[in-house]
Structure formats: C-alpha cells, structure tokens
Amino acid sequence: MKMFWIGMVALALVACDGTPSIESVESLVANPERLKELRALCKADHAKVGDAQCNAVAEATRQRFMGGGTPYTPSAQPPAASAASDGAPSPAKDGALAP
C-alpha cells in the first residue's frame, strides 16, 4: 500500500510540472497577432510570462523588424578617411575658406 501512495505522489508531481510551454520564435514571426499579444503581456507582467518567453518575443520582434537575413557585421578595418581626398575645402590660417 505504501508503494501505491509513493507512485501516486510521483505521478501527481509529474502531472503538475507547472512549466509553461514556450512559443518558438519562428511561430511568433509567422503569427503577428500572437506576437503583439505576447509583447503586451511581457510589458505588463514580465515575471508572470517568464524570461524565456519574453526573450523569444523580443527575438521574433527583432526578426520581423530587421528581417531574417544575415546580421550586420562591420568590416575588420574602418575605411581610411582623408580630409584632402574628400573634396571639401580646407580652412585657411585666418579662418576664411581658401580659394
């Protein structure tokens, strides 16, 4: 009889896991109405919705806004800038523009 109750308690704990399912970024990108709803929920009560879901909402929002393409990656070296080569007039010594 004791084993029966231990089994029932274990079954109850597994059934009442309480971990909410997280909607994926892809499903939120495909469903803008649900994304809008979850964004409002995250804004109103972030703790209740949870970090994982709100992070997925933020990523889906970013992907919808920026597009799902390749992220921006700056070049390793910045372009060389030269005041003489840009065609802008250089100031004279007295502050006036040189002809």
C-alpha positions as CSV (number, residue, x, y, z in Angstrom):
1,M,0.0,0.0,0.0
2,K,2.9,2.3,0.8
3,M,4.3,1.9,-2.8
4,F,0.9,2.8,-4.2
5,W,1.0,6.2,-2.4
6,I,4.6,6.9,-3.4
7,G,3.6,6.2,-7.0
8,M,0.6,8.4,-6.8
9,V,2.6,11.3,-5.4
10,A,5.3,10.9,-8.1
11,L,2.6,10.8,-10.7
12,A,1.0,14.0,-9.3
13,L,4.3,15.8,-9.3
14,V,5.0,14.9,-12.9
15,A,1.5,15.9,-14.0
16,C,1.7,19.2,-12.1
17,D,5.1,20.2,-13.5
18,G,3.9,23.8,-14.0
19,T,6.4,24.6,-16.7
20,P,4.5,26.6,-19.3
21,S,5.3,25.8,-22.9
22,I,7.3,28.4,-24.7
23,E,6.2,29.5,-28.2
24,S,9.0,29.4,-30.6
25,V,10.5,32.5,-32.4
26,E,9.5,31.0,-35.8
27,S,5.9,30.6,-34.8
28,L,5.7,34.1,-33.4
29,V,7.3,35.6,-36.6
30,A,4.6,33.7,-38.6
31,N,1.8,34.9,-36.3
32,P,2.0,38.7,-35.8
33,E,-1.3,38.9,-33.8
34,R,0.0,36.4,-31.2
35,L,3.3,38.2,-31.2
36,K,1.5,41.5,-30.5
37,E,-0.4,39.9,-27.7
38,L,2.6,38.4,-26.0
39,R,4.6,41.7,-26.3
40,A,1.8,43.4,-24.4
41,L,1.8,40.6,-21.7
42,C,5.6,40.8,-21.4
43,K,5.4,44.6,-21.0
44,A,2.6,44.3,-18.4
45,D,3.9,41.4,-16.3
46,H,7.3,40.1,-17.4
47,A,7.7,37.9,-14.3
48,K,4.5,36.1,-14.9
49,V,5.2,35.4,-18.6
50,G,8.8,34.4,-17.9
51,D,12.2,35.3,-19.2
52,A,12.4,32.5,-21.8
53,Q,9.1,33.5,-23.5
54,C,9.8,37.3,-23.4
55,N,13.2,36.6,-24.9
56,A,11.6,34.7,-27.7
57,V,9.1,37.5,-28.2
58,A,11.9,40.1,-28.4
59,E,13.8,38.0,-30.9
60,A,10.7,37.5,-33.0
61,T,10.1,41.2,-32.9
62,R,13.7,41.9,-34.0
63,Q,13.4,39.4,-36.9
64,R,10.1,40.9,-38.1
65,F,11.6,44.4,-37.9
66,M,15.0,43.8,-39.3
67,G,14.3,40.8,-41.5
68,G,15.6,37.3,-41.0
69,G,18.7,37.8,-43.1
70,T,22.3,37.9,-42.2
71,P,23.1,40.1,-39.2
72,Y,25.2,43.2,-39.7
73,T,28.9,42.5,-39.3
74,P,31.2,45.5,-39.6
75,S,34.5,45.1,-41.5
76,A,37.7,44.4,-39.6
77,Q,39.3,47.7,-40.7
78,P,37.5,51.0,-40.8
79,P,37.8,52.9,-44.1
80,A,40.6,55.4,-44.4
81,A,39.4,58.9,-44.2
82,S,41.4,61.8,-45.5
83,A,40.4,65.5,-45.4
84,A,42.3,66.3,-48.5
85,S,40.8,63.5,-50.6
86,D,37.1,64.2,-49.8
87,G,36.9,67.3,-52.0
88,A,35.9,69.6,-49.1
89,P,37.7,73.0,-48.9
90,S,40.2,73.3,-46.2
91,P,40.1,76.4,-43.9
92,A,42.8,79.0,-44.3
93,K,45.0,80.0,-41.4
94,D,42.9,83.1,-40.6
95,G,39.7,81.1,-40.5
96,A,38.5,82.0,-44.0
97,L,38.0,79.5,-46.7
98,A,40.9,79.1,-49.1
99,P,40.1,79.7,-52.8
